[in-house]
Every structure is written in C-alpha cells, then in structure tokens.
C-alpha cells in the first residue's frame, strides 16, 4: 500500500498541447477541440463520420459548424445512444440495432484516435515532465479516470533509457527466432509499462523499439524480473492500450482455419500499443481489436462486472482507504460520477486521509472532496500543477 495516492481527472492533462496548440478535450468540448484540429477537421475525416454528425443533427439540431464553436456534452451523446440501443431489440429490428451500434463504435473509435495522438505530445510541457519525474520518484499509487497514456509516457521518460540490453538483441537480429527468456524482462525504459497496472494481461507487447513483439502473458509474468510493481497506475475506466479481440477480421484469412476466432480468445485482455488511423481500430493477426474503455455514459454498472474493472476498482478502494496523503488533480467530482463518489465514501468511511490536496482552478471541488473523504482539517489548494510542483512536491 502507498502512503500517497493521486486521483487524476481530465484536467490533469491540460498543460499538454498538440501541433495545433489544442489541449486534451474535456467532456463538454471534445467536438470543439477535434474540429479545430487540422487532422480531424479535414473533409476525409468528417466524411468518414457522416453518420455520427447526421445523428447529432437529427436529435440536437447542431451542424458541424455548431459543434466546432459551441460546447456539446459527450456524456449526453453516449448516454442517449446507449439508451436507444437498450430499447432496440436486435432480433426484431436488426437494421436499426446495427445502425446505432455502428454510430457508437465510430464515436468510440473517434474518441480513442483523438486521445491516442496526444501521447506523442506528452513531453512538450516542462511542467508535465516534472510531474512525471515526481511520480517516478515518489512511487505513489495513481488512480485515474483518463484513458490516455500521457502519464505512462511521462513516467517512462523520467525513468530514463535502459542501457542494459540483452545479448540476443545486440547486433544482427533474427526476427523468426523464438523470443528468448532474457528478452522477456527487457524494456526500452527503466520503468516497464506492463508491470504498472496492478493486473496481468493475457498477451503482452514487449516494450522495446523495432518490430512489435508479442508474448503470452503467462510466460511474460512468470519471468522472475517481471513481477507487478508495488506502486500502480489504476485506470478505473480502462486504457487506450488495453484491448480485447472482436470476432471480425480486418483482412481475409490466408488459411480457412483462421476464419473464426476461438471462443476463448474473446475473453482475453491484451496490452499492446494499438494505433488508430482514419477512425479504424487496430488489429492483431488480422483480427480487429476493441479498446477496453468505459465510454462516458451515465449507466456503467455492466462494464464494472468485467474482471479487469472489478479488480482495478477493488485495488483502488484498498489504496484509498489506507493512504495518508491524497492529491486530487484535475478532477471535479461531477454529479453524474456516482461510482467514484461511492468509491470515496466507502474507502474513507472508517478513516480520512491525513492530508488532502486539491489541484484545480474550481474551488467548489474543495468542499465536495472534504465531504466525500470526511476530511476536517485545512486543505492545500493549488490552481494548477505548476503551483503544486512549486509549493508541495517533494
């Protein structure tokens, strides 16, 4: 258990900017950010998302230009769509069900592609790099509501390049050779991402440069140097590098035996560096992949039953209930985040943290956090990460 726990929301990433000078989106301005970017405002992308924009136009009477210039709540969109899917019987109205499911998947892929691009810009901010160094030095538990891998990129950078390279990776490398045991522990950075999430994956992409290399999770985690880190990044709503197989192929199979995905594969959870392009999901061995993320819908209970989320939320409860210092960064405890509020009330019902820090320009968050943690002492409040790092970070 860690004495220090950070709770991160979308506001924690607001110092990251892309080539267009745009910040990571919040729920209320996702379309504004995306449609101001050169990539996603291009006609090729807006045409690809025609069904999504037509759906918004039909029910909210907003054009693409409206979305570019005025707020539109992404949670409202996902929840409305979720309710319509629930109300549609796939047997009795398969066409309607397919249309709604396609819109939902396009929207999810749009969100995932936009957020995944931002990882490339994580290190552009001096403050964010310093925050990554603080996380690496303090080794706290991080509980985050963010899907992106910005924090992971920052911690990797802070850990430095791993200069101890296995002999089998030196010189000329035979890509057809079986992965040796000495390669299993090696990561390009000193901090190895697959060991950081508090859970084991069924298949893992090795964190090294060059050709993507995958190993079975049972073999990866059985290596004596690949034990899960005691300090964790617990991603309550999933992550853009967590995937599960979809029963659909991207390309026709070479062998007829590959036309169907084995049923047990559908239950697996993969840790890979997936890349979206043109709103198309990644694939592995020809099979399309679905990111294991909980989209911003109001009704989330069905998702929390998945073993990855039930495990992660249980660990978050344990870490919060025993922490001494709690720092809430860029998270505002929205009224619709019932499960996070319940998590806090459950975790702190016996004992509040000894210190409470709020990093947020919205001062109204302070009282909400105090109520949910039963904290009665003075709270340290910082407007942003720069102020927090200057005043408090050790």
C-alpha positions in Angstrom: 0.0 0.0 0.0 1.2 3.5 -0.8 1.1 6.4 1.7 0.5 8.7 -1.3 -2.4 8.5 -3.7 -3.0 10.7 -6.7 -6.5 10.9 -8.2 -6.3 12.2 -11.8 -9.1 13.6 -14.0 -9.0 15.0 -17.5 -7.9 18.4 -16.1 -4.5 16.9 -15.1 -3.5 16.9 -18.8 -4.4 20.5 -19.7 -0.8 21.6 -20.0 -0.3 19.2 -22.9 -0.8 20.8 -26.4 -0.6 19.3 -29.9 0.8 20.8 -33.1 -2.4 22.9 -33.4 -1.9 24.3 -29.9 -5.0 22.4 -28.7 -5.3 20.8 -25.3 -6.8 17.4 -24.4 -10.5 17.6 -24.6 -13.0 17.6 -21.7 -16.4 16.0 -21.9 -18.0 19.3 -22.8 -15.6 20.4 -25.6 -14.5 17.2 -27.3 -16.0 18.1 -30.7 -14.8 21.7 -30.4 -11.2 20.5 -29.9 -11.4 17.8 -32.6 -13.0 20.1 -35.2 -10.4 22.8 -34.6 -7.6 20.3 -35.3 -6.2 20.2 -38.8 -6.4 16.4 -38.9 -10.0 15.8 -37.7 -11.5 18.8 -39.4 -10.2 17.6 -42.8 -13.0 16.6 -45.2 -11.8 13.0 -45.3 -12.4 12.6 -41.6 -15.7 14.5 -41.5 -17.0 12.3 -44.4 -15.9 9.2 -42.6 -18.0 10.4 -39.6 -21.1 11.4 -41.6 -23.4 9.1 -39.7 -22.2 10.5 -36.4 -22.7 14.1 -37.5 -26.1 13.3 -39.1 -27.2 11.7 -35.8 -26.3 14.8 -33.9 -28.0 17.0 -36.4 -31.2 14.9 -36.2 -31.5 14.9 -32.4 -29.7 18.0 -31.3 -30.1 20.2 -34.4 -26.4 21.0 -34.4 -24.3 21.3 -37.5 -20.6 20.6 -37.7 -20.0 24.3 -37.6 -22.1 24.5 -34.4 -20.0 21.7 -32.8 -16.8 23.5 -33.8 -17.9 26.7 -32.0 -20.2 25.7 -29.1 -20.0 23.2 -26.2 -21.7 19.8 -26.7 -21.6 17.2 -23.9 -20.1 13.9 -24.9 -21.6 12.1 -21.9 -25.1 13.2 -23.1 -24.4 11.9 -26.5 -23.0 8.5 -25.4 -25.8 8.0 -22.8 -28.6 8.9 -25.3 -27.1 6.5 -27.8 -26.8 3.8 -25.0 -30.5 4.1 -24.1 -31.6 3.9 -27.7 -29.5 0.7 -28.1 -31.0 -0.8 -25.0 -34.5 0.0 -26.3 -33.9 -1.7 -29.7 -34.4 -5.4 -30.0 -31.6 -6.8 -32.3 -33.8 -9.7 -33.4 -36.9 -7.6 -34.2 -35.2 -4.6 -35.7 -31.7 -5.7 -36.8 -31.2 -2.8 -39.2 -31.9 -0.2 -36.5 -29.7 -2.0 -34.0 -26.9 -2.3 -36.5 -27.1 1.4 -37.3 -27.0 2.5 -33.7 -24.1 0.1 -32.9 -22.1 1.4 -35.9 -22.6 5.0 -34.7 -21.5 4.0 -31.2 -18.4 2.2 -32.5 -17.5 5.1 -34.8 -17.8 7.6 -31.9 -15.7 5.4 -29.6 -13.0 5.0 -32.3 -13.1 8.7 -32.9 -12.5 9.4 -29.3 -9.8 6.8 -29.0 -7.9 8.0 -32.1 -8.0 11.6 -30.9 -6.8 10.8 -27.4 -4.1 8.3 -28.6 -2.5 11.0 -30.8 -1.9 13.2 -27.7 0.6 10.7 -26.2 3.1 12.0 -28.7 3.0 15.4 -27.2 3.2 14.5 -23.5 6.8 15.6 -23.1 6.4 19.0 -24.7 5.5 20.6 -21.4 8.2 21.3 -18.9 5.7 21.1 -16.1 4.3 17.8 -17.2 7.8 16.3 -17.5 8.5 17.5 -13.9 5.2 15.9 -12.8 6.3 12.6 -14.4 9.6 12.8 -12.5 7.7 13.4 -9.2 5.5 10.4 -9.8 8.6 8.2 -10.6 10.4 9.5 -7.6 7.5 9.3 -5.1 6.3 5.9 -6.4 2.7 6.7 -5.3 -0.5 4.9 -6.3 -2.2 6.8 -9.1 -5.9 6.3 -9.6 -7.0 7.8 -12.8 -10.2 8.3 -14.8 -8.2 9.0 -18.0 -7.9 6.6 -20.9 -4.9 8.1 -22.5 -1.3 7.0 -21.8 0.1 10.5 -21.3 1.1 9.7 -17.7 2.8 6.5 -18.7 4.9 8.3 -21.3 5.9 10.9 -18.7 7.0 8.2 -16.2 8.9 6.3 -18.9 10.8 9.5 -19.8 11.6 10.2 -16.1 12.9 6.7 -15.6 15.5 7.0 -18.4 16.7 4.7 -21.1 17.6 1.2 -20.1 21.2 0.7 -21.2 21.4 -3.0 -20.2 20.4 -4.7 -23.5 20.2 -8.5 -23.7 22.9 -10.1 -25.8 20.3 -11.7 -28.1 19.1 -8.2 -29.1 22.6 -7.0 -29.9 23.9 -7.0 -33.5 22.0 -8.8 -36.2 18.6 -10.0 -35.0 16.7 -12.9 -36.4 13.0 -11.9 -36.4 12.0 -15.5 -37.0 13.7 -16.8 -33.9 11.8 -17.6 -30.7 11.8 -14.9 -28.1 14.4 -15.9 -25.5 13.9 -15.7 -21.8 16.4 -13.0 -21.4 14.4 -10.8 -23.7 11.2 -11.0 -21.6 12.4 -8.7 -18.8 13.9 -6.1 -21.2 12.2 -2.7 -21.6 13.4 0.3 -23.6 12.9 2.4 -20.5 13.9 1.5 -16.9 10.2 1.6 -16.0 8.3 -1.2 -17.7 4.7 -0.3 -18.6 3.2 -3.9 -18.5 4.2 -4.1 -14.8 2.4 -0.9 -13.8 -1.3 -1.5 -13.9 -1.8 -3.9 -11.0 -3.2 -6.6 -13.3 -1.8 -9.3 -15.5 -2.7 -9.4 -19.2 -3.3 -12.5 -21.4 -1.0 -11.2 -24.1 1.7 -8.5 -23.8 3.6 -6.5 -26.3 7.2 -6.1 -25.2 8.2 -2.5 -24.5 11.1 -2.3 -26.9 12.0 -0.4 -30.1 11.7 -2.0 -33.5 9.4 -4.7 -34.7 6.3 -5.2 -32.5 6.8 -8.4 -30.5 4.1 -10.2 -28.5 4.3 -12.9 -25.8 1.7 -14.8 -23.8 1.0 -13.1 -20.5 1.6 -16.4 -18.6 5.1 -16.6 -19.9 5.8 -12.9 -19.5 4.8 -12.6 -15.9 6.4 -15.9 -14.9 9.8 -14.3 -15.5 11.4 -13.5 -12.1 12.1 -9.9 -13.1 8.5 -9.3 -14.3 6.7 -9.0 -11.0 4.0 -6.3 -10.9 5.2 -3.1 -9.3 4.0 -2.4 -5.8 3.1 1.2 -6.9 0.4 1.2 -9.5 -1.5 3.2 -12.1 -5.1 2.1 -11.6 -7.1 3.1 -14.6 -10.7 3.0 -13.5 -12.3 3.5 -16.9 -9.7 1.5 -18.9 -6.9 2.4 -21.1 -6.2 3.0 -24.8 -3.6 0.2 -24.7 -5.9 -2.3 -23.2 -7.8 -4.4 -25.9 -9.9 -7.4 -26.5 -10.5 -9.2 -29.7 -13.5 -8.6 -31.9 -15.0 -11.5 -33.8 -14.4 -9.7 -37.1 -11.4 -9.8 -39.4 -9.7 -6.8 -41.0 -8.3 -8.9 -43.8 -9.5 -12.2 -45.3 -7.6 -15.1 -43.7 -4.8 -16.9 -45.6 -5.9 -20.2 -44.1 -9.5 -21.3 -43.9 -8.9 -22.5 -40.3 -8.5 -18.8 -39.3 -12.0 -17.8 -40.4 -13.3 -18.0 -36.9 -11.7 -16.7 -33.7 -11.5 -19.3 -31.0 -14.1 -18.6 -28.3 -11.6 -18.4 -25.5 -9.8 -15.6 -27.4 -12.8 -13.3 -27.0 -12.2 -13.4 -23.2 -8.6 -12.4 -23.4 -7.3 -8.9 -22.5 -4.3 -7.7 -24.4 -1.8 -5.0 -23.6 -0.5 -3.6 -26.9 0.4 -0.2 -28.4 -2.6 0.0 -30.7 -2.7 2.6 -33.4 -5.9 4.0 -34.9 -6.0 5.5 -38.3 -8.9 7.1 -40.2 -11.3 6.1 -37.4 -10.4 2.4 -37.9 -9.4 0.3 -34.9 -6.1 -1.5 -34.6 -5.8 -5.2 -35.5 -3.7 -8.1 -34.4 -3.0 -11.1 -36.6 -5.8 -9.8 -38.9 -8.5 -9.6 -36.1 -9.9 -6.2 -35.2 -9.4 -5.0 -31.7 -11.8 -3.2 -29.4 -10.2 -0.8 -26.7 -11.2 -1.8 -23.2 -12.5 1.5 -22.1 -15.7 2.7 -20.4 -17.1 5.5 -22.5 -18.7 8.5 -20.8 -22.1 7.0 -20.3 -24.3 7.5 -17.3 -25.1 3.8 -16.8 -21.8 2.0 -16.2 -22.7 -1.0 -14.0 -22.5 -3.6 -16.8 -18.9 -2.6 -17.5 -17.7 -2.8 -14.0 -18.6 -6.5 -13.9 -15.7 -7.3 -16.2 -12.8 -8.9 -14.3 -10.3 -6.2 -15.2 -12.5 -3.4 -13.9 -13.7 -5.2 -10.8 -10.1 -6.0 -9.9 -8.9 -2.4 -10.6 -11.7 -0.8 -8.6 -11.1 -3.1 -5.7 -7.4 -2.2 -5.6 -8.3 1.5 -5.8 -10.6 1.1 -2.8 -7.8 -0.6 -0.8 -5.2 2.0 -1.7 -7.5 5.0 -1.0 -8.7 3.6 2.4 -5.1 3.3 3.7 -3.5 6.4 2.1 -2.1 9.2 4.3 -1.9 11.9 1.6 -4.5 12.3 -1.1 -3.9 14.6 -4.1 -6.9 15.2 -6.4 -5.6 16.7 -9.6 -7.8 18.0 -12.4 -10.9 16.1 -11.3 -14.2 17.8 -10.3 -16.4 15.0 -9.0 -19.2 15.6 -11.5 -22.7 14.9 -10.1 -23.1 12.0 -12.6 -19.9 10.2 -11.4 -21.9 8.2 -8.9 -19.4 5.3 -8.8 -16.5 7.5 -8.0 -18.4 9.2 -5.2 -19.4 5.8 -3.8 -15.8 4.6 -4.0 -14.7 7.6 -1.9 -17.5 7.2 0.7 -16.7 3.5 1.0 -13.0 4.0 1.2 -12.9 6.7 3.8 -15.8 5.7 6.0 -13.5 4.5 8.7 -10.7 7.0 8.5 -10.0 10.1 6.4 -6.6 10.8 4.9 -4.1 12.8 7.0 -3.6 15.3 4.2 -5.9 16.4 1.4 -4.6 18.4 -1.6 -6.8 19.8 -4.4 -5.2 20.9 -7.7 -8.0 22.6 -9.6 -8.9 26.1 -10.5 -12.5 25.4 -9.4 -12.6 26.0 -5.7 -16.0 24.4 -5.4 -14.3 21.0 -5.6 -12.7 21.5 -2.2 -15.9 21.1 -0.2 -17.0 18.1 -2.3 -13.8 16.3 -1.7 -13.9 17.1 2.0 -17.4 15.7 2.3 -16.5 12.6 0.4 -13.4 11.9 2.5 -14.8 13.2 5.8 -11.7 15.4 6.0 -12.0 18.2 8.6 -8.6 19.8 8.6 -7.4 22.7 6.3 -6.9 21.7 2.6 -4.0 22.7 0.5 -5.4 24.2 -2.7 -3.4 24.8 -5.9 -4.7 26.3 -9.0 -2.7 24.1 -11.3 0.1 21.5 -11.5 2.8 24.2 -11.8 1.7 25.7 -8.5 1.5 22.3 -6.8 5.0 21.3 -8.0 6.4 24.6 -6.8 4.8 24.5 -3.4 4.5 20.9 -2.4 6.1 18.2 -4.4 9.0 16.6 -2.7 
